[in-house]
Amino acid sequence: MAAPIKVSARNLTLAATDEAAILRAARKLERFYDRIVGCRVVVEAEHRYPSGRDVSYAVRVDVTLPGTELVITHQSHRDLLTAVQEAFDAAQRRVEDYARLQRGDIKRPAGRPAGRVTKLFPLEGYGFLEAEDGLEIYFHRNSVLKGGFDRLEIGSRVRFVEEPGDRGPQASTVALLGQRRRRASIVA
């Protein structure tokens, strides 16, 4: 890990053996993804009665990965080491899923990207839209579904299918999202 593992406790003092077990479990995560940036673990004792005799332990594991952070909050358990093990089992599954996604073993849900119309040239029959990632994409009148080119306005929200074109990205299919309603003006 790029940063040292941070372990903290609330409402209890961790024994050295318990802290060592937590550090071992955190280091074990690197077996499943070797580019983990950091890991923070918080162990909290939850006292159910004022006497303090009935205690359960809740464990929170924050794993920082390139581009994201996984937060695992696990249900409490009466045994500290069992609570730690269950939390790190869940963290391991989440880290493995992230690693599979990064390798391309799991495909992200494919939805058509959304954007908004930024330029229209009605006489020439084409326009440009801006994708959510800021990329400007060309589209032609014939790529707008249901003859909707004439209903497009600057700022109209659209979904589209992007493909490479001769001069950069272009939209092969453009669908208008929800009609913009104009407010009727009241004439007195």
Secondary structure, 3 states (H helix, E strand, C coil): CCCCCEEEEECCCCCHHHHHHHHHHHHHHHHCCCCCCEEEEEEEEEECCCCCCCEEEEEEEEEEECCEEEEEECCCECCHHHHHHHHHHHHHHHHHHHHHHHHCCCCCCCCCCEEEEEEEECCCCEEEEEECCCCEEEEEHHHEHHHHHHHCCCCCEEEEEEEEECCEEEEEEEEECCCCCCCCCCCC
